[in-house]
Amino acid sequence: MPPLPRSAIDRDPFRKAMARLGAAVSVITSDGPAGLGGTTVSAVCSVTDSPATLLVCINRAARSNAVICGNGVFAVNVLAAGHEAVADRFARADLDAGARLAKTPHRRLGTGAPVLDAALIAFDCEVAQKIEAGTHTIFLGRVVGLREGAHPGALIYLARRYIGIGLETGA
């Protein structure tokens, strides 16, 4: 006899538990026929290195979700330590992506998605697959380019606050 399915835990205890899981802070950007988009996330991870693929989770209610779906491209800008203001700017609901980017130095790589100068590393991606899961879309992105920043540390989100982590430069 198969085991009985278990019900999921409630949202609030889950969110409280997830706040204890530190994660890199990233800004996801996109540009193309569906317009300009950008949002702050902490749900990014690698999937495979052959072909180079990563995933990002975006709330389906977020404007950036529809923009990425329509453009078929996005950039994952992993923020460097000290760039909390950039993370906050892209998390604000009262600013559109154009206003956010006007205040944020950036450039573009192959896909045309904005790559932020505040990024420790930026991955330029084409959407390879979309998976709907609950309130979010999981975008699998095939990495077609990257740009390393010259920053000495990473920005982490833990316990509902930002923490800068320094990186050893080596001798």
Secondary structure, DSSP 8 states (H G I E B T S, - for coil): ----------HHHHHHHHTTS-EE-EEEEE-STT--EEEEES-EEEEEETTEEEEEEEETTSHHHHHHHHH-EEEEEEEBTT-HHHHHHHH-TTS-HHHHHHTS-EEE-TT--EEETTEEEEEEEEEEEEEEETTEEEEEEEEEEEEE---SEEEEEETTEEEEEE-----
